[in-house]
Amino acid sequence: MKRIALFVDVQNIYYTCREAYGRQFNYRKLWQHLGYEGDIVLAVAYAIHKGDDGQLKFQDALKHIGFEVKLKPFIQRSDGSAKGDWDVGITIDIMEAAGEVDSVILLSGDGDFDLLLQKIHQKYGVETQVYGVPTLTAKSLRDSASQFHPIDAALLL
């Protein structure tokens, strides 16, 4: 049975699905689909904590599906911009998991992860898969993955 580690850049998936389709991603459907591919031994969703009710319900739903939810505080800068970036945390967790699994699956369109996927594939021979909105996923990320899965209507609510 293939051992799968699943990592979700929640903000990226939320905003790209909303921008491209005006809809939300269906995490339960993905979980069911991946269950046919192998055993999900690790699943982490990285989110920003704003503390509103809708967000808390969403985080509870992710936990119910089987995700560990890691939260970072939402920081509003004085210039009005916001900070809440999980790139380093996701990278560390993927590097730690890559030697223990057969497949690393990343949900993100962020091209900053391209070198990470190349590195773990070279170092551990692990399969790397990316799920992202095709028009909003960096070409470098798509190219660095063993497989790219376009997020389309089948994976949306």
C-alpha positions as CSV (number, residue, x, y, z in Angstrom):
1,M,0.0,0.0,0.0
2,K,1.4,3.3,-1.1
3,R,2.1,5.7,1.9
4,I,0.9,9.2,1.2
5,A,1.7,12.5,2.9
6,L,-0.6,15.4,2.0
7,F,0.1,19.0,2.6
8,V,-2.4,21.9,1.9
9,D,-1.6,25.6,1.5
10,V,-5.1,26.5,2.6
11,Q,-4.9,30.2,1.7
12,N,-3.5,29.5,-1.7
13,I,-6.2,26.9,-2.5
14,Y,-9.0,29.1,-1.2
15,Y,-8.0,32.2,-3.2
16,T,-7.2,30.4,-6.4
17,C,-10.4,28.4,-6.4
18,R,-12.4,31.5,-5.6
19,E,-10.7,33.6,-8.3
20,A,-10.9,30.9,-11.0
21,Y,-14.2,29.3,-10.3
22,G,-16.0,31.4,-7.6
23,R,-16.3,28.1,-5.6
24,Q,-14.6,26.3,-2.8
25,F,-12.4,23.3,-2.8
26,N,-13.9,19.9,-1.8
27,Y,-11.4,18.5,0.7
28,R,-13.6,15.4,1.5
29,K,-13.8,14.5,-2.2
30,L,-10.0,14.7,-2.5
31,W,-9.5,12.6,0.7
32,Q,-11.8,9.9,-0.7
33,H,-10.0,10.0,-4.1
34,L,-6.6,9.7,-2.5
35,G,-7.8,6.8,-0.3
36,Y,-8.0,4.7,-3.4
37,E,-4.4,5.5,-4.3
38,G,-2.9,4.5,-0.9
39,D,-2.8,5.1,2.8
40,I,-2.8,8.7,3.9
41,V,-0.3,8.5,6.8
42,L,0.1,12.3,7.2
43,A,-2.2,15.1,6.3
44,V,-1.6,18.7,7.3
45,A,-3.6,21.8,6.4
46,Y,-1.8,25.1,7.0
47,A,-4.2,28.0,7.6
48,I,-4.3,31.5,9.0
49,H,-6.2,32.1,12.3
50,K,-8.5,35.1,12.2
51,G,-10.9,33.6,14.8
52,D,-14.2,34.1,12.9
53,D,-17.0,31.5,13.2
54,G,-16.9,30.5,9.5
55,Q,-13.2,29.8,9.7
56,L,-13.5,27.8,12.9
57,K,-16.2,25.7,11.3
58,F,-14.0,25.1,8.3
59,Q,-11.0,24.1,10.5
60,D,-13.2,21.7,12.5
61,A,-14.4,20.2,9.2
62,L,-10.8,19.6,8.1
63,K,-10.0,18.0,11.4
64,H,-13.1,15.7,11.1
65,I,-11.9,14.6,7.6
66,G,-8.5,13.7,9.1
67,F,-6.3,16.7,8.7
68,E,-4.0,18.1,11.3
69,V,-4.6,21.9,11.1
70,K,-1.7,24.2,11.8
71,L,-2.6,27.8,12.4
72,K,-0.6,31.0,12.2
73,P,-2.0,34.3,13.5
74,F,-3.3,36.7,10.9
75,I,-1.1,39.9,11.1
76,Q,-2.4,43.1,9.6
77,R,0.5,45.5,8.9
78,S,0.3,49.3,9.4
79,D,0.2,49.8,5.6
80,G,-2.9,47.6,5.3
81,S,-1.2,44.6,3.8
82,A,-1.5,41.3,5.6
83,K,1.1,38.7,6.6
84,G,0.4,35.0,7.1
85,D,2.8,32.9,5.1
86,W,3.3,29.2,5.8
87,D,6.0,28.5,3.1
88,V,8.8,27.8,5.6
89,G,6.6,25.6,7.8
90,I,5.3,23.6,4.9
91,T,8.9,23.2,3.6
92,I,10.2,21.9,6.9
93,D,7.3,19.5,7.3
94,I,7.7,18.1,3.8
95,M,11.5,17.7,4.2
96,E,10.9,15.7,7.4
97,A,8.2,13.5,5.9
98,A,9.7,12.8,2.5
99,G,12.0,10.0,3.7
100,E,9.1,8.2,5.3
101,V,6.5,8.1,2.5
102,D,6.2,7.0,-1.1
103,S,4.3,10.0,-2.3
104,V,4.2,13.7,-1.2
105,I,1.1,15.6,-2.4
106,L,1.1,19.4,-2.2
107,L,-2.0,21.5,-2.8
108,S,-0.7,24.9,-3.8
109,G,0.0,27.0,-6.9
110,D,3.0,28.7,-5.3
111,G,6.1,28.5,-7.4
112,D,8.3,28.9,-4.3
113,F,7.8,25.2,-3.7
114,D,9.4,24.0,-7.0
115,L,12.9,23.6,-5.7
116,L,11.6,21.7,-2.6
117,L,9.8,19.1,-4.8
118,Q,12.9,18.7,-7.0
119,K,15.1,18.2,-3.9
120,I,12.9,15.6,-2.2
121,H,12.5,13.7,-5.5
122,Q,16.3,13.6,-6.0
123,K,17.2,12.9,-2.4
124,Y,14.5,10.3,-1.5
125,G,13.1,9.1,-4.9
126,V,9.7,10.1,-3.6
127,E,6.8,10.7,-6.0
128,T,5.7,14.3,-5.9
129,Q,2.2,15.4,-6.9
130,V,0.7,18.9,-7.1
131,Y,-2.9,19.8,-7.1
132,G,-3.6,23.4,-8.3
133,V,-5.8,25.6,-10.4
134,P,-4.2,25.3,-13.8
135,T,-4.3,29.0,-14.7
136,L,-3.1,30.1,-11.3
137,T,-0.4,27.5,-10.7
138,A,3.2,28.5,-11.4
139,K,4.6,26.7,-14.4
140,S,7.8,26.0,-12.5
141,L,5.8,24.1,-9.8
142,R,3.8,22.1,-12.4
143,D,7.1,21.2,-14.1
144,S,8.9,20.2,-10.9
145,A,6.2,17.7,-9.8
146,S,6.1,14.0,-10.9
147,Q,2.4,14.6,-11.6
148,F,0.3,17.8,-11.8
149,H,-3.5,17.4,-11.1
150,P,-5.6,20.3,-12.3
151,I,-8.2,21.4,-9.8
152,D,-11.5,21.4,-11.8
153,A,-15.2,21.2,-11.2
154,A,-14.9,17.6,-10.0
155,L,-12.9,18.7,-6.9
156,L,-15.1,21.8,-6.1
157,L,-18.1,22.2,-3.8
